[in-house]
Amino acid sequence: MVEVVVIGAGPYGLSVAAHLRHMRVPFRVFGKPMGMWSDHMPKGLTLKSDAFASNIAAPNNAFPLERFYRESGRTDYSPIGLRVPGSTVAEYGREFQRRYVGEVDEARVLDVAKLRRGFRLHLDSGEQVLARKVVVAAGLLSLRHVPDALAPLAPGMVSHSSAHSDLSKFSGRRVTVIGAGQSACELAALLNEQGAQVTMLTRRPLKWYEPKNEDQPGVRRTAWQRARRPNFGLGPGWRTYFWSERPYEFSYLPQNTRYAKAYGLFAPAGSGWIKHRVDGVIPIYTGTLRDVRMHGDEARLSVETPEGAVELAADHVIAATGYKPEVSRLPFLEQVSGDIRTIKGAPLLDRSLGSSVPGLHFAGFLGAATFGPSMRFIYGARFAAQRLSQHLSHLGDGRRRSAHVAVQPSERAGATV
């Protein structure tokens, strides 16, 4: 029986595993390293977060993104204002895994069953694994949300934004992108630049987050500017301090307040650096979707706008409509999800990120209902990894100290990326 199983090998899963290795806690990790970033993010998409807030959490912050940039020969690093490509984050995560985690099993977890002491996991390889504790750091794929209103469309006519890494296949085709957030805006821009005929459909007028001049790459801010408007993980200004830097204190807020702030604090908006690629370039319709139907081999969307009814025709509809924080959507937790206390579907966690099922922990997006909006971004991985590893390192007996995880990475390991 292994001490800890980590399900998921994205920034949160790798951060937790790296800290467990540092604490010499025996573990296994299941998932494709950075699979969401490499296989489900359109080429050319960039992070909304600043580079300094995009570090995967190694113990003692030993391998920040800045170091990866430097050691891989990239010379354009800037903590503020740098638009980090998703493909670069995927490379960074895989190198992080090689240095600080070690082997990751890409087998898929099919089912997690609770035993009297611990858990039994069934893998798609046929293997069964026994574990004392399980950390769910699975990515967002099982949580993706496609509005029910699009159900009348043929399966090949509608998809979620996370279903595409190569947008060139849409060249010359009519594509409607539904959504008003950063993902929708940048996806529409990339589609347009790949030769697609793009329209956007939003429920509310599109908003843009316009960074100030002092937030541009390479700008050296004065001491007064830094004091008046410091940079925190979720954005500049003192108004973001609590949500960014105080996840533990956030957990003491009333439950309904926590949920509302966790998933509703930052309204959908496009980032100012892509505004010139969308505004005035791509037709944008704002209104209510009244009817969706198939008309021959094309999709027809009837929209009620302030100017009147509009009908959009498309060869494909992409829902850039985000993700639902509902633990019941994770198929491998079907046997235990009914025993997990939730608020609107999101698990309620204790101070060690543990759920109401003893030994079952959550890190990442599903932890935001307890620890706040930083859990929706890479920035929250450090808090999650530290809390979990501190808790899990006190489990079991001293025999685990001789496990394979005891070896620490060399500072010179993998210097050539």
Backbone torsions as a table, in degrees:
resi	resn	phi	psi	omega
1	MET	NA	126.5	178.1
2	VAL	-82.9	151.2	-177.7
3	GLU	-66.0	-50.7	-175.1
4	VAL	-136.7	135.1	168.6
5	VAL	-110.7	131.3	175.4
6	VAL	-107.2	122.0	178.7
7	ILE	-100.3	110.3	-177.8
8	GLY	120.5	135.5	-177.8
9	ALA	-129.2	38.5	171.1
10	GLY	-92.7	-163.4	-177.5
11	PRO	-54.9	-38.9	-179.1
12	TYR	-74.0	-47.0	179.8
13	GLY	-61.2	-42.7	179.4
14	LEU	-67.7	-38.2	178.6
15	SER	-63.5	-45.0	178.5
16	VAL	-62.3	-45.5	-179.0
17	ALA	-62.2	-41.0	179.4
18	ALA	-61.9	-39.2	179.2
19	HIS	-72.2	-37.0	175.7
20	LEU	-62.7	-41.1	177.7
21	ARG	-61.8	-42.5	178.9
22	HIS	-61.6	-35.6	179.7
23	MET	-85.7	0.0	179.7
24	ARG	62.0	39.8	175.3
25	VAL	-96.6	122.3	178.8
26	PRO	-61.2	134.8	-177.2
27	PHE	-152.3	164.7	167.1
28	ARG	-133.9	145.3	178.7
29	VAL	-118.2	134.1	177.7
30	PHE	-119.8	134.0	179.3
31	GLY	139.5	161.2	176.1
32	LYS	-83.7	121.1	-177.8
33	PRO	-55.1	120.3	177.4
34	MET	57.9	30.9	-176.6
35	GLY	-61.3	-38.7	178.7
36	MET	-60.8	-39.9	-175.8
37	TRP	-75.2	-34.5	-176.4
38	SER	-88.9	-30.8	-172.4
39	ASP	-109.9	-14.6	-172.8
40	HIS	-130.7	21.8	176.7
41	MET	-126.8	124.0	-178.4
42	PRO	-56.8	139.2	176.8
43	LYS	-59.3	131.5	-178.8
44	GLY	100.6	-13.5	179.1
45	LEU	-70.3	143.0	-177.8
46	THR	-121.4	162.0	177.8
47	LEU	-73.6	142.8	172.6
48	LYS	-77.9	-31.8	-178.4
49	SER	-72.7	152.6	174.3
50	ASP	-69.8	160.2	-175.8
51	ALA	-62.5	-39.2	-177.8
52	PHE	-65.1	-21.7	-178.6
53	ALA	-97.3	13.1	-174.5
54	SER	-120.3	28.9	179.3
55	ASN	-83.1	127.3	167.7
56	ILE	-72.7	140.4	-164.2
57	ALA	-88.2	98.2	168.4
58	ALA	-86.1	152.8	174.5
59	PRO	-54.6	136.5	-179.7
60	ASN	60.5	23.8	179.4
61	ASN	51.5	43.6	-172.2
62	ALA	-73.7	-19.4	-174.7
63	PHE	-138.5	67.8	177.8
64	PRO	-70.8	165.6	179.1
65	LEU	-57.5	-35.7	179.2
66	GLU	-58.3	-41.9	-179.8
67	ARG	-66.1	-40.6	177.6
68	PHE	-61.1	-43.7	177.6
69	TYR	-57.9	-47.5	-175.9
70	ARG	-64.7	-47.4	-174.6
71	GLU	-74.7	-19.6	177.5
72	SER	-96.1	8.9	174.2
73	GLY	83.2	10.1	177.1
74	ARG	-83.4	132.8	-173.8
75	THR	-111.6	4.7	-172.6
76	ASP	-103.7	16.9	-177.2
77	TYR	-64.3	136.6	171.9
78	SER	-146.1	130.2	-176.7
79	PRO	-63.0	-31.2	-179.2
80	ILE	-118.8	133.9	171.8
81	GLY	89.9	-15.0	178.6
82	LEU	-71.6	130.6	176.8
83	ARG	-93.1	101.1	-174.4
84	VAL	-82.5	120.5	177.9
85	PRO	-64.8	144.0	176.7
86	GLY	-59.0	-34.6	179.0
87	SER	-64.3	-33.6	176.9
88	THR	-68.7	-38.9	177.1
89	VAL	-63.2	-38.6	177.8
90	ALA	-62.5	-44.4	176.7
91	GLU	-61.1	-44.9	180.0
92	TYR	-58.6	-45.5	-179.1
93	GLY	-64.1	-39.4	179.5
94	ARG	-67.9	-37.1	176.3
95	GLU	-69.5	-37.5	174.8
96	PHE	-58.1	-46.3	179.5
97	GLN	-58.8	-45.3	-177.4
98	ARG	-61.4	-39.3	-175.9
99	ARG	-82.8	-39.6	-165.7
100	TYR	-117.7	-7.2	-178.4
101	VAL	-119.2	-46.8	-175.3
102	GLY	91.6	-146.8	-172.6
103	GLU	-64.3	136.4	173.0
104	VAL	-124.9	129.9	-179.8
105	ASP	-89.1	120.7	-177.1
106	GLU	-83.9	6.1	174.9
107	ALA	-61.0	147.2	-178.5
108	ARG	-93.9	134.3	176.7
109	VAL	-79.7	120.6	-179.0
110	LEU	-90.8	-32.5	-172.4
111	ASP	-158.8	141.8	174.4
112	VAL	-120.7	119.8	-179.8
113	ALA	-114.3	138.2	178.7
114	LYS	-84.1	130.4	175.1
115	LEU	-106.0	177.1	178.2
116	ARG	-60.6	-38.9	175.2
117	ARG	-133.0	98.7	177.3
118	GLY	101.1	-153.3	-173.2
119	PHE	-141.2	154.9	170.5
120	ARG	-118.7	126.4	-179.7
121	LEU	-109.6	132.6	174.5
122	HIS	-101.1	130.4	-178.3
123	LEU	-108.1	157.3	178.6
124	ASP	-70.8	-9.6	174.9
125	SER	-81.6	-7.1	-177.0
126	GLY	97.0	-13.9	-178.9
127	GLU	-72.5	147.9	169.7
128	GLN	-115.0	134.6	-176.4
129	VAL	-122.1	132.4	174.9
130	LEU	-100.1	135.5	-178.7
131	ALA	-141.6	144.0	175.6
132	ARG	-74.1	-39.2	-177.1
133	LYS	-134.0	151.0	177.7
134	VAL	-129.3	130.8	174.3
135	VAL	-111.1	118.3	178.1
136	VAL	-91.5	107.3	176.2
137	ALA	-123.4	33.6	-178.8
138	ALA	-63.9	151.0	-179.4
139	GLY	-72.8	-159.9	-170.7
140	LEU	-95.5	-5.7	-170.4
141	LEU	-57.7	-43.1	-179.5
142	SER	-72.0	-13.6	-176.5
143	LEU	-100.3	0.1	-174.8
144	ARG	-64.1	145.5	-173.3
145	HIS	-116.8	121.1	171.4
146	VAL	-114.9	121.4	-175.9
147	PRO	-53.7	140.3	178.8
148	ASP	-59.8	-26.3	-178.3
149	ALA	-61.1	-21.0	-178.5
150	LEU	-89.4	1.8	-177.3
151	ALA	-58.7	-32.0	180.0
152	PRO	-65.3	-13.3	-178.2
153	LEU	-77.8	146.9	176.8
154	ALA	-60.8	146.5	-175.8
155	PRO	-51.4	-37.4	-178.6
156	GLY	-81.0	-0.7	-176.6
157	MET	-99.4	-11.6	-176.2
158	VAL	-137.9	144.2	179.5
159	SER	-154.2	166.0	173.7
160	HIS	-89.3	153.7	-178.4
161	SER	-59.4	-26.2	-179.2
162	SER	-77.1	-1.1	-177.6
163	ALA	-86.2	-1.5	-170.8
164	HIS	-129.1	127.0	170.4
165	SER	-109.9	-26.8	179.4
166	ASP	-116.9	111.7	-176.4
167	LEU	-91.7	-3.4	-176.5
168	SER	-64.0	-23.1	-179.2
169	LYS	-67.2	-13.8	179.8
170	PHE	-93.6	2.4	179.9
171	SER	-56.9	129.3	179.2
172	GLY	80.5	-2.3	-179.0
173	ARG	-102.6	154.7	177.6
174	ARG	-86.5	121.1	-176.9
175	VAL	-126.8	129.2	172.5
176	THR	-104.8	124.6	177.6
177	VAL	-102.1	124.3	179.5
178	ILE	-102.6	124.8	180.0
179	GLY	141.1	161.6	-176.8
180	ALA	-132.6	9.7	-179.5
181	GLY	-91.4	-173.8	-179.2
182	GLN	-59.7	-42.0	-179.6
183	SER	-61.0	-45.1	-179.8
184	ALA	-63.7	-44.1	-176.9
185	CYS	-65.4	-46.9	-177.6
186	GLU	-72.3	-34.4	175.9
187	LEU	-62.2	-44.5	178.7
188	ALA	-61.7	-41.3	178.9
189	ALA	-63.1	-43.9	-179.5
190	LEU	-66.0	-40.6	177.7
191	LEU	-61.2	-44.4	179.6
192	ASN	-61.0	-40.2	-179.2
193	GLU	-74.2	-15.1	175.4
194	GLN	-92.0	2.9	176.2
195	GLY	94.8	9.0	175.9
196	ALA	-78.6	155.3	173.9
197	GLN	-94.7	100.1	-166.8
198	VAL	-104.2	140.0	165.1
199	THR	-128.6	152.7	175.6
200	MET	-115.2	144.7	176.4
201	LEU	-126.4	121.9	-178.6
202	THR	-127.3	150.9	177.0
203	ARG	-78.1	-32.7	179.8
204	ARG	-126.9	158.3	179.8
205	PRO	-53.6	139.3	-178.6
206	LEU	-64.5	133.0	177.8
207	LYS	-112.8	150.6	-179.5
208	TRP	-123.2	133.8	172.4
209	TYR	-89.8	112.1	-176.3
210	GLU	-101.0	110.0	178.6
211	PRO	-67.0	146.9	178.0
212	LYS	-74.8	162.8	-179.2
213	ASN	-57.6	-34.3	-177.9
214	GLU	-71.0	-10.6	179.6
215	ASP	-98.5	9.9	179.3
216	GLN	-80.0	152.1	-179.6
217	PRO	-57.2	137.1	174.5
218	GLY	82.1	-5.8	179.9
219	VAL	-78.1	125.6	178.8
220	ARG	-90.9	115.4	-175.8
221	ARG	-85.2	147.9	176.9
222	THR	-74.5	164.5	178.4
223	ALA	-60.0	-38.5	179.2
224	TRP	-64.5	-41.8	178.6
225	GLN	-63.6	-40.2	-179.9
226	ARG	-67.1	-37.2	-179.9
227	ALA	-74.1	-40.0	-177.6
228	ARG	-72.4	-34.6	-174.1
229	ARG	-143.9	71.2	-178.0
230	PRO	-69.7	158.0	178.4
231	ASN	-92.8	124.8	174.4
232	PHE	-116.6	172.3	-172.6
233	GLY	-60.2	-30.6	-178.6
234	LEU	-102.8	14.1	176.1
235	GLY	132.1	165.0	-177.5
236	PRO	-78.3	154.9	175.7
237	GLY	102.8	147.2	-176.9
238	TRP	-63.8	-21.6	-178.2
239	ARG	-64.4	-21.2	-179.6
240	THR	-95.4	-2.6	-172.6
241	TYR	-57.9	-52.5	-175.0
242	PHE	-63.2	-45.4	-177.2
243	TRP	-66.8	-30.9	-177.5
244	SER	-83.9	-46.1	-163.8
245	GLU	-107.5	-6.3	-174.5
246	ARG	-126.1	55.7	-179.4
247	PRO	-63.1	-34.7	179.6
248	TYR	-65.2	-46.9	178.5
249	GLU	-65.2	-33.8	177.6
250	PHE	-57.1	-34.1	-176.0
251	SER	-66.1	-12.0	178.7
252	TYR	-90.7	-5.7	176.9
253	LEU	-68.9	158.9	175.9
254	PRO	-58.2	149.0	-173.9
255	GLN	-55.6	-49.3	-177.2
256	ASN	-63.7	-36.2	177.6
257	THR	-65.9	-42.4	179.5
258	ARG	-58.9	-48.1	-177.7
259	TYR	-62.7	-46.1	-177.9
260	ALA	-60.9	-42.5	-179.3
261	LYS	-74.1	-36.5	-176.5
262	ALA	-61.6	-45.6	-172.7
263	TYR	-110.9	-2.4	-178.0
264	GLY	-126.6	1.4	-173.5
265	LEU	-67.3	-41.2	-177.2
266	PHE	-104.2	105.5	-177.9
267	ALA	-66.2	149.3	178.5
268	PRO	-55.6	132.6	179.3
269	ALA	-159.2	152.0	174.6
270	GLY	-90.5	151.1	178.5
271	SER	-82.8	142.0	-174.0
272	GLY	-58.5	-25.5	-175.5
273	TRP	-72.6	-11.4	176.4
274	ILE	-112.3	3.2	-175.8
275	LYS	-56.8	-41.0	-177.4
276	HIS	-68.0	-13.7	179.0
277	ARG	-93.3	-5.9	-176.6
278	VAL	-125.1	-54.7	-173.9
279	ASP	-65.4	120.1	-178.5
280	GLY	80.7	-2.8	-179.2
281	VAL	-108.2	-40.9	-176.6
282	ILE	-113.4	131.4	176.8
283	PRO	-61.6	129.9	-179.1
284	ILE	-122.9	126.0	178.3
285	TYR	-113.7	130.6	-179.5
286	THR	-115.6	125.1	-179.8
287	GLY	169.3	-164.7	-176.3
288	THR	-105.6	131.7	178.4
289	LEU	-76.5	115.0	-175.0
290	ARG	-97.4	-34.1	-175.5
291	ASP	-154.3	140.2	177.1
292	VAL	-131.4	130.7	-179.0
293	ARG	-155.0	163.4	172.0
294	MET	-90.4	138.8	175.0
295	HIS	-131.4	96.3	-172.3
296	GLY	66.3	-124.2	-179.4
297	ASP	-105.2	24.0	177.5
298	GLU	-131.2	157.2	177.2
299	ALA	-90.6	138.9	176.0
300	ARG	-119.3	124.6	-179.9
301	LEU	-118.6	118.8	177.2
302	SER	-94.4	124.8	-174.0
303	VAL	-124.8	132.5	174.8
304	GLU	-95.1	108.8	-179.3
305	THR	-105.1	166.2	176.3
306	PRO	-58.2	-24.4	-179.6
307	GLU	-91.1	-4.0	-178.8
308	GLY	126.4	-177.9	-177.2
309	ALA	-74.5	140.2	178.5
310	VAL	-133.7	140.3	174.5
311	GLU	-115.4	124.8	179.6
312	LEU	-104.5	137.1	175.7
313	ALA	-112.0	137.2	-176.8
314	ALA	-146.4	149.4	171.3
315	ASP	-82.2	-23.2	179.2
316	HIS	-155.6	144.9	177.7
317	VAL	-118.9	127.4	177.7
318	ILE	-112.8	122.5	178.8
319	ALA	-91.4	103.4	173.0
320	ALA	-95.0	61.4	-168.1
321	THR	-111.6	19.4	169.4
322	GLY	78.4	-154.7	-170.0
323	TYR	-138.0	149.6	179.0
324	LYS	-102.9	124.0	-178.6
325	PRO	-80.7	67.2	-176.8
326	GLU	-120.2	115.7	-175.8
327	VAL	-64.0	-24.5	-179.9
328	SER	-67.3	-14.3	178.9
329	ARG	-79.3	-11.4	179.4
330	LEU	-83.8	107.2	-172.5
331	PRO	-62.4	-30.1	-176.8
332	PHE	-75.5	-8.1	177.9
333	LEU	-104.4	16.8	-175.6
334	GLU	-56.1	-38.4	-176.4
335	GLN	-72.0	-25.2	-174.6
336	VAL	-113.6	-11.4	-173.0
337	SER	-60.6	-30.6	179.8
338	GLY	-67.6	-18.1	179.8
339	ASP	-96.8	0.7	-178.6
340	ILE	-92.3	121.9	175.9
341	ARG	-69.2	134.2	-175.9
342	THR	-135.5	165.8	166.8
343	ILE	-126.5	113.8	-177.6
344	LYS	53.9	34.1	176.7
345	GLY	97.7	-19.6	-179.4
346	ALA	-88.1	138.2	-177.2
347	PRO	-68.3	140.7	173.2
348	LEU	-91.2	127.5	-172.2
349	LEU	-115.3	155.6	173.2
350	ASP	-88.2	-172.7	-173.2
351	ARG	-70.8	-11.3	175.6
352	SER	-104.5	20.9	179.7
353	LEU	64.0	23.5	178.3
354	GLY	-89.8	144.6	178.5
355	SER	-89.4	-176.2	178.3
356	SER	-73.9	-10.4	170.8
357	VAL	-89.3	111.4	-175.1
358	PRO	-55.1	129.2	178.2
359	GLY	90.7	-4.9	-179.6
360	LEU	-106.0	117.0	-175.2
361	HIS	-117.2	157.4	179.2
362	PHE	-129.5	138.7	175.9
363	ALA	-133.0	138.7	177.6
364	GLY	105.5	-148.0	-171.9
365	PHE	-50.6	-42.6	-178.0
366	LEU	-72.9	-12.0	176.9
367	GLY	-87.4	-4.6	-175.7
368	ALA	-66.1	-29.4	-179.2
369	ALA	-64.8	-19.4	176.8
370	THR	-104.0	-41.4	-171.1
371	PHE	-112.3	3.2	169.9
372	GLY	98.9	176.4	-171.0
373	PRO	-66.0	-17.8	178.0
374	SER	-63.1	-22.4	179.2
375	MET	-70.8	-11.8	177.8
376	ARG	-85.5	-4.9	-175.7
377	PHE	-127.7	163.1	177.8
378	ILE	-56.1	-30.7	-174.8
379	TYR	-55.4	-31.8	-177.3
380	GLY	-78.4	-6.5	-175.1
381	ALA	-63.6	-34.3	-178.9
382	ARG	-63.7	-47.4	178.5
383	PHE	-59.0	-48.5	-177.5
384	ALA	-61.4	-45.0	-177.9
385	ALA	-65.6	-40.9	-179.4
386	GLN	-67.3	-45.6	-179.2
387	ARG	-63.2	-45.9	-177.8
388	LEU	-66.0	-46.1	-177.1
389	SER	-66.2	-36.2	177.3
390	GLN	-63.2	-40.7	180.0
391	HIS	-71.1	-49.0	-173.6
392	LEU	-72.8	-22.5	-179.9
393	SER	-70.7	-14.3	179.9
394	HIS	-95.2	5.3	-178.3
395	LEU	-91.1	161.7	173.9
396	GLY	73.0	-162.1	-179.3
397	ASP	-118.0	179.0	-173.6
398	GLY	-66.2	-13.8	-176.9
399	ARG	-63.2	-26.1	-177.2
400	ARG	-67.2	-15.1	-176.5
401	ARG	-64.9	-17.0	179.2
402	SER	-96.3	10.0	-176.1
403	ALA	-69.6	168.1	-176.3
404	HIS	-62.5	-15.9	-176.2
405	VAL	-80.3	0.7	-175.3
406	ALA	-71.2	-22.5	-175.6
407	VAL	-73.5	127.2	178.6
408	GLN	-95.1	146.8	-177.6
409	PRO	-70.4	145.9	173.9
410	SER	-74.4	143.3	177.3
411	GLU	-62.5	-22.3	-179.4
412	ARG	-93.3	-9.2	-176.5
413	ALA	-61.5	131.3	174.7
414	GLY	65.2	30.4	-177.1
415	ALA	-65.1	-24.2	175.0
416	THR	-97.8	115.4	-174.3
417	VAL	-102.2	NA	NA
